[in-house]
C-alpha cells in the first residue's frame, strides 16, 4: 500500500484533519483507562449519540473500577438498561472485579492481561492501550476496515478470516508510532464521519488522493456487502397485570441453563432481564397465554381474569423480527407470586429491564388510558397514566 514519503504525508494529513475537526466526545477528554474502556464497551453496537448519556450516568454512579466491582449486578444492569446487548454490562463488572482482585485496581498494561479480561477482544485491547497508555497497537473495527478496504480497493468479504488478518497487517503498517492513540482515533473518526457506508464524502476527505477505490470509481461499493442471515419471525405474548393502585409484577432474569435454546427462546429475547410473563406463541395467543399463566401460578384463582389485547409491539433482536402481543389483565389485587416483584407500571425501570419490556409497558399504559376513556368504572385515573406514558417515552 503506502510507504516512505507517501506514508509520511498520509499520516500528517490524516492526523492534522483529526486534530482540527474531531468531535468533542467526553471520553476524549481523559487518559483514564477505566473511562476509555467503558466508552469502548458502550460503543460496541451502539451509536455515539445514544451512548453518551448512558456513559455519563454510569460514571456518576460508578466513578472508578472499585465502585463498579463492588456494586450489585442488578444495579449495574439497571443503569445499562436501554443500551441493549446486556452481556456487555455483565462482562464489564466481571472485568472490574478481576482488575481489583488480580491487578490491585489498576488497569493492566500488558496486552495478554488485557485480553484475559471478560468482554475484551483484540480491537478493544488495542484501543485502550493505545489511547490511554500510548502503546503501539493498531485498531481494526468496522469503520477502520471500511477505510482500509477503500484505500486499497479490496474486494470480497473483508470479514472473512484471512482478509481480516491482512487488514490487521495493513493497519499495523500504517500506524503512526509517535501518536498511536490519536492515529487510531483518526482512522475511526474518518470512517464514522466521512468514509461512511453510504455516500462517502470523498471531496472533503483529507486523504482522498491516496484512495485507490476513489480513483477506480468504486469507493461507494466497497467493502462488498456480506450475505445477510435470513430474518426469523417470532411472535410472543406477554401478560401485564395491573391492580387498583397501578402496580404490576415482573419476573426475574432466568437462571443459567446448559440446555440448547431455540431462536425464539423467551429469556434470550428479553435479554435475561426482569420481564413480564412472556411466551412464544402460534395459533390463539390469549388461550396459550392463559394456559401458561395457570401453569406458572398453580393454585391462583384465575377464572375471572380478562385478557384485554393492548395492541402490538414490534422489536428487532439481531436477525429476529419480534411481534409481541401484550395483554392487560385488570385485577383488584396482584396474584401472590414468590418469584415476581411488584413495581409501579409507570416505573418499571426501577428494575433492570430491556427496551422490549419498556415497549410492552407503554402499550399496556396506552390500553389502560383507552379503557378509562371508554368507561367510568375502570379504577385507574387517566391523568396519572398519561403522565406515566410521558415517563416511559
C-alpha positions as CSV (number, residue, x, y, z in Angstrom):
1,X,0.0,0.0,0.0
2,X,1.7,3.2,1.2
3,X,5.3,3.5,2.1
4,X,8.2,6.0,2.5
5,X,7.4,9.6,1.7
6,X,3.7,8.9,0.7
7,X,3.1,7.2,4.1
8,X,4.6,10.2,5.9
9,X,2.3,12.6,4.0
10,X,-0.7,10.3,4.6
11,X,-0.1,10.3,8.3
12,X,0.5,14.0,8.6
13,X,-2.7,14.9,6.6
14,X,-5.0,12.5,8.5
15,X,-3.7,13.5,11.9
16,X,-3.9,17.2,11.0
17,X,-7.5,16.8,10.0
18,X,-8.4,14.8,13.1
19,X,-6.8,17.3,15.5
20,X,-8.7,20.1,13.8
21,X,-12.1,18.6,13.2
22,X,-12.5,15.7,15.7
23,X,-15.8,15.6,17.6
24,X,-15.7,16.7,21.2
25,X,-16.7,13.5,23.0
26,X,-16.5,13.0,26.8
27,X,-14.1,10.1,26.7
28,X,-11.7,12.1,24.5
29,X,-11.1,14.5,27.4
30,X,-9.3,11.9,29.6
31,X,-6.5,9.4,29.6
32,X,-8.1,7.4,32.4
33,X,-8.1,3.7,31.1
34,X,-11.3,3.0,33.1
35,X,-13.3,5.7,31.3
36,X,-11.8,4.8,27.9
37,X,-12.5,1.1,28.5
38,X,-16.1,1.9,29.5
39,X,-16.7,4.0,26.4
40,X,-15.3,1.4,24.1
41,X,-17.6,-1.3,25.5
42,X,-20.6,1.0,25.3
43,X,-19.9,1.9,21.7
44,X,-20.0,-1.7,20.6
45,X,-23.2,-2.0,18.6
46,X,-24.3,1.5,19.9
47,X,-24.3,4.9,18.2
48,X,-22.2,7.6,19.8
49,X,-25.2,9.9,20.4
50,X,-27.1,7.1,22.2
51,X,-24.1,6.1,24.3
52,X,-23.1,9.5,25.7
53,X,-26.0,9.9,28.3
54,X,-25.5,6.3,29.5
55,X,-21.7,6.9,29.8
56,X,-22.2,10.0,31.9
57,X,-24.9,8.4,34.2
58,X,-22.8,5.2,34.6
59,X,-19.7,7.2,35.6
60,X,-21.7,9.3,38.0
61,X,-22.8,6.2,39.9
62,X,-19.6,4.1,39.3
63,X,-16.7,6.7,39.1
64,X,-14.0,4.1,39.3
65,X,-13.3,0.5,38.9
66,X,-13.6,-0.2,42.7
67,X,-17.2,1.2,42.8
68,X,-18.2,-0.9,39.8
69,X,-16.6,-4.1,41.1
70,X,-18.4,-3.7,44.5
71,X,-21.8,-2.9,43.0
72,X,-24.8,-5.2,42.9
73,X,-25.2,-6.7,39.4
74,X,-28.9,-5.7,39.4
75,X,-27.9,-2.0,39.8
76,X,-25.3,-2.3,37.0
77,X,-27.9,-3.8,34.7
78,X,-30.5,-1.1,35.6
79,X,-28.1,1.7,34.7
80,X,-27.3,-0.2,31.4
81,X,-30.9,-0.7,30.7
82,X,-31.8,0.6,27.3
83,X,-28.4,0.2,25.7
84,X,-29.0,-3.4,24.8
85,X,-26.5,-6.3,24.5
86,X,-26.6,-6.7,28.2
87,X,-23.8,-9.3,28.3
88,X,-21.6,-6.2,27.9
89,X,-22.7,-4.9,31.3
90,X,-22.2,-8.3,33.0
91,X,-18.7,-8.6,31.4
92,X,-17.7,-5.1,32.4
93,X,-18.5,-5.8,36.0
94,X,-16.7,-9.2,35.9
95,X,-13.7,-7.5,34.4
96,X,-13.8,-4.8,37.1
97,X,-13.8,-7.4,39.8
98,X,-10.9,-9.2,38.1
99,X,-8.9,-5.9,37.8
100,X,-9.4,-5.3,41.6
101,X,-8.6,-8.9,42.5
102,X,-5.6,-9.5,40.3
103,X,-4.2,-6.1,39.4
104,X,-4.8,-4.1,42.6
105,X,-7.5,-1.9,41.0
106,X,-5.1,-0.7,38.3
107,X,-5.9,-1.3,34.6
108,X,-3.3,-3.7,33.2
109,X,-0.9,-2.5,30.6
110,X,0.3,-5.9,29.2
111,X,-1.8,-6.9,26.2
112,X,-2.1,-10.5,27.4
113,X,-3.5,-9.3,30.7
114,X,-6.0,-7.0,29.0
115,X,-7.2,-9.8,26.6
116,X,-7.7,-12.0,29.6
117,X,-10.4,-9.7,30.9
118,X,-14.1,-10.7,30.2
119,X,-15.6,-8.9,27.2
120,X,-12.3,-7.6,25.7
121,X,-11.0,-8.7,22.4
122,X,-8.2,-7.6,20.1
123,X,-9.9,-4.3,19.0
124,X,-10.9,-3.2,22.4
125,X,-7.5,-4.1,23.9
126,X,-5.7,-2.1,21.1
127,X,-7.9,0.9,21.6
128,X,-7.5,1.1,25.4
129,X,-3.7,0.5,25.3
130,X,-3.1,3.0,22.5
131,X,-5.4,5.8,23.7
132,X,-4.8,5.5,27.5
133,X,-1.1,4.4,27.6
134,X,0.3,5.4,24.1
135,X,1.1,1.7,23.4
136,X,1.8,0.9,19.7
137,X,-1.2,-1.2,18.9
138,X,-3.3,-0.6,15.7
139,X,-7.1,-1.0,16.0
140,X,-9.3,-2.7,13.4
141,X,-13.0,-2.3,13.7
142,X,-15.8,-1.9,11.1
143,X,-15.0,1.8,10.5
144,X,-11.3,1.2,10.1
145,X,-11.8,-1.9,7.9
146,X,-14.1,0.1,5.6
147,X,-11.5,2.9,5.2
148,X,-8.7,0.4,4.5
149,X,-10.8,-1.6,2.0
150,X,-11.5,1.6,0.1
151,X,-7.9,2.8,0.3
152,X,-6.6,-0.4,-1.2
153,X,-9.7,-1.2,-3.4
154,X,-10.0,-4.5,-1.6
155,X,-12.8,-6.7,-3.0
156,X,-14.5,-9.7,-1.4
157,X,-15.8,-10.3,2.1
158,X,-13.5,-8.4,4.4
159,X,-14.9,-10.2,7.4
160,X,-13.5,-13.5,6.1
161,X,-10.7,-14.6,8.4
162,X,-7.8,-14.3,6.0
163,X,-9.0,-11.0,4.6
164,X,-9.4,-9.6,8.2
165,X,-5.9,-10.8,9.1
166,X,-4.4,-9.0,6.1
167,X,-6.4,-5.8,7.0
168,X,-4.9,-6.0,10.5
169,X,-1.4,-6.2,9.0
170,X,-2.2,-3.1,6.9
171,X,-3.4,-1.3,10.0
172,X,-0.2,-2.2,11.8
173,X,1.9,-0.9,8.9
174,X,0.0,2.4,8.7
175,X,0.1,3.1,12.5
176,X,1.8,6.3,13.5
177,X,4.2,5.1,16.2
178,X,4.7,8.6,17.7
179,X,0.9,9.1,18.3
180,X,-0.8,5.7,18.3
181,X,-3.8,6.8,20.3
182,X,-4.6,9.8,18.1
183,X,-3.9,7.8,15.0
184,X,-6.3,5.0,15.9
185,X,-9.0,7.6,16.7
186,X,-8.3,9.5,13.5
187,X,-8.9,6.4,11.4
188,X,-12.1,5.5,13.3
189,X,-13.3,9.1,13.1
190,X,-12.7,9.2,9.3
191,X,-14.8,6.0,8.9
192,X,-17.5,7.3,11.3
193,X,-17.9,10.8,9.8
194,X,-16.7,11.0,6.2
195,X,-15.9,7.5,4.8
196,X,-19.3,6.3,5.8
197,X,-21.0,3.1,4.5
198,X,-23.3,5.1,2.2
199,X,-22.4,8.3,0.2
200,X,-18.8,8.7,1.4
201,X,-17.7,12.4,1.3
202,X,-14.7,11.9,-0.8
203,X,-14.5,15.6,-1.8
204,X,-13.6,16.6,1.7
205,X,-11.7,13.6,2.7
206,X,-8.2,14.6,3.9
207,X,-6.5,11.5,2.3
208,X,-8.7,11.1,-0.8
209,X,-5.6,11.4,-3.0
210,X,-4.3,8.1,-1.7
211,X,-7.6,6.2,-2.2
212,X,-7.5,3.5,-4.9
213,X,-11.2,2.9,-4.6
214,X,-11.9,6.5,-5.4
215,X,-9.6,6.6,-8.4
216,X,-11.3,3.4,-9.7
217,X,-14.7,4.9,-9.1
218,X,-15.8,2.0,-6.8
219,X,-15.4,3.5,-3.4
220,X,-19.1,3.6,-2.6
221,X,-19.5,-0.1,-3.5
222,X,-16.7,-1.1,-1.1
223,X,-16.5,-3.1,1.1
224,X,-18.7,-5.6,-0.7
225,X,-21.8,-6.5,1.2
226,X,-22.0,-9.7,3.1
227,X,-24.8,-12.1,2.7
228,X,-27.3,-11.4,5.4
229,X,-28.8,-14.1,7.5
230,X,-32.5,-14.6,6.8
231,X,-34.8,-12.9,9.2
232,X,-36.7,-15.1,11.6
233,X,-40.2,-14.1,12.5
234,X,-41.1,-14.6,16.2
235,X,-44.4,-14.0,17.9
236,X,-44.6,-13.6,21.7
237,X,-47.5,-12.9,24.1
238,X,-47.0,-11.1,27.4
239,X,-49.3,-10.7,30.4
240,X,-49.3,-7.3,32.1
241,X,-51.2,-7.5,35.4
242,X,-52.4,-4.2,36.8
243,X,-54.0,-3.7,40.2
244,X,-56.1,-0.8,41.5
245,X,-53.0,1.0,42.7
246,X,-51.4,0.9,39.3
247,X,-48.9,-1.8,40.2
248,X,-47.8,-4.7,38.1
249,X,-45.3,-7.5,38.6
250,X,-42.2,-8.7,36.7
251,X,-40.4,-12.0,36.6
252,X,-36.7,-12.1,37.5
253,X,-33.9,-12.9,35.0
254,X,-33.9,-16.6,34.1
255,X,-31.3,-18.9,35.6
256,X,-28.5,-20.2,33.6
257,X,-29.2,-23.4,31.7
258,X,-26.9,-25.8,29.9
259,X,-29.6,-26.8,27.6
260,X,-29.5,-25.7,24.0
261,X,-32.0,-22.9,23.4
262,X,-34.0,-22.2,20.2
263,X,-34.2,-18.9,18.2
264,X,-37.5,-18.0,19.9
265,X,-36.3,-18.8,23.4
266,X,-38.1,-16.1,25.5
267,X,-35.3,-15.5,28.1
268,X,-32.9,-14.9,25.3
269,X,-35.2,-12.4,23.7
270,X,-35.9,-10.4,26.9
271,X,-32.1,-10.1,27.3
272,X,-32.1,-12.1,30.6
273,X,-33.5,-9.1,32.4
274,X,-36.7,-8.6,34.5
275,X,-39.7,-9.1,32.3
276,X,-43.5,-9.6,32.1
277,X,-44.7,-13.2,31.9
278,X,-44.0,-14.0,28.3
279,X,-44.0,-16.9,26.0
280,X,-43.6,-17.7,22.3
281,X,-46.9,-18.4,20.7
282,X,-48.5,-19.7,17.5
283,X,-52.2,-20.0,17.0
284,X,-54.5,-18.3,19.5
285,X,-52.3,-16.2,21.8
286,X,-54.8,-15.4,24.5
287,X,-55.6,-19.1,25.1
288,X,-51.9,-20.0,25.1
289,X,-51.1,-17.2,27.5
290,X,-53.9,-18.2,29.9
291,X,-52.7,-21.8,30.0
292,X,-49.1,-20.6,30.5
293,X,-50.2,-18.4,33.5
294,X,-52.2,-21.2,35.1
295,X,-49.1,-23.4,34.9
296,X,-46.8,-20.6,36.1
297,X,-49.0,-19.8,39.1
298,X,-50.7,-23.0,40.1
299,X,-53.5,-22.5,42.7
300,X,-54.0,-18.9,41.9
301,X,-57.7,-18.2,41.2
302,X,-57.8,-17.1,37.5
303,X,-61.4,-17.7,36.3
304,X,-62.3,-14.0,36.4
305,X,-59.3,-12.8,34.6
306,X,-60.0,-10.9,31.4
307,X,-57.1,-10.7,28.9
308,X,-57.5,-7.4,27.1
309,X,-55.4,-7.0,23.9
310,X,-53.1,-4.0,24.1
311,X,-52.1,-3.7,20.5
312,X,-48.9,-5.0,19.0
313,X,-45.2,-4.2,19.8
314,X,-42.6,-4.5,17.2
315,X,-39.0,-5.2,18.1
316,X,-35.8,-6.5,16.5
317,X,-33.0,-8.5,18.0
318,X,-30.1,-9.3,15.6
319,X,-31.8,-11.4,12.9
320,X,-35.1,-11.8,14.7
321,X,-38.2,-9.7,13.9
322,X,-40.4,-9.9,17.0
323,X,-44.1,-9.2,17.2
324,X,-45.1,-9.1,20.8
325,X,-48.8,-9.1,21.8
326,X,-49.3,-7.6,25.2
327,X,-52.5,-8.5,27.2
328,X,-53.6,-6.2,30.0
329,X,-55.1,-8.1,33.0
330,X,-57.0,-5.9,35.4
331,X,-57.2,-7.3,38.9
332,X,-58.2,-6.0,42.3
333,X,-55.0,-7.4,43.9
334,X,-52.0,-8.8,42.2
335,X,-51.6,-12.6,42.4
336,X,-49.3,-13.7,45.2
337,X,-46.3,-15.0,43.3
338,X,-43.0,-15.7,45.1
339,X,-40.8,-15.3,42.0
340,X,-42.2,-12.0,40.9
341,X,-41.5,-8.5,42.1
342,X,-44.2,-5.8,42.3
343,X,-43.4,-2.4,40.8
344,X,-45.5,0.6,39.6
345,X,-46.4,0.0,35.9
346,X,-45.3,3.5,35.2
347,X,-41.9,3.0,36.8
348,X,-40.7,-0.5,35.7
349,X,-37.2,1.0,35.1
350,X,-36.7,0.8,38.9
351,X,-35.6,-2.8,37.9
352,X,-33.2,-3.6,35.1
353,X,-35.4,-4.2,32.1
354,X,-34.9,-4.4,28.3
355,X,-36.2,-2.0,25.7
356,X,-38.7,-4.7,24.7
357,X,-40.2,-4.8,28.2
358,X,-40.4,-1.0,28.2
359,X,-42.4,-1.1,24.9
360,X,-44.8,-3.6,26.5
361,X,-45.3,-1.3,29.5
362,X,-46.0,1.6,27.2
363,X,-48.6,-0.4,25.2
364,X,-50.3,-1.5,28.4
365,X,-50.4,2.0,29.8
366,X,-51.9,3.2,26.5
367,X,-54.5,0.5,26.6
368,X,-55.3,1.5,30.2
369,X,-55.9,5.1,29.1
370,X,-58.1,3.9,26.3
371,X,-60.2,1.8,28.7
372,X,-60.6,4.7,31.1
373,X,-61.8,6.9,28.2
374,X,-64.5,4.4,27.3
375,X,-65.8,3.5,30.8
376,X,-66.0,5.3,34.2
377,X,-65.8,2.1,36.1
378,X,-62.1,1.4,35.4
379,X,-60.2,2.1,38.7
380,X,-57.2,4.0,37.3
381,X,-57.1,7.8,37.0
382,X,-56.5,8.8,33.4
383,X,-54.2,11.8,34.1
384,X,-51.8,9.6,36.1
385,X,-51.4,7.2,33.2
386,X,-50.9,10.0,30.7
387,X,-48.1,11.2,32.9
388,X,-46.8,7.6,33.1
389,X,-46.7,7.4,29.3
390,X,-44.6,10.5,29.2
391,X,-42.1,9.0,31.7
392,X,-41.7,5.8,29.7
393,X,-41.1,7.6,26.4
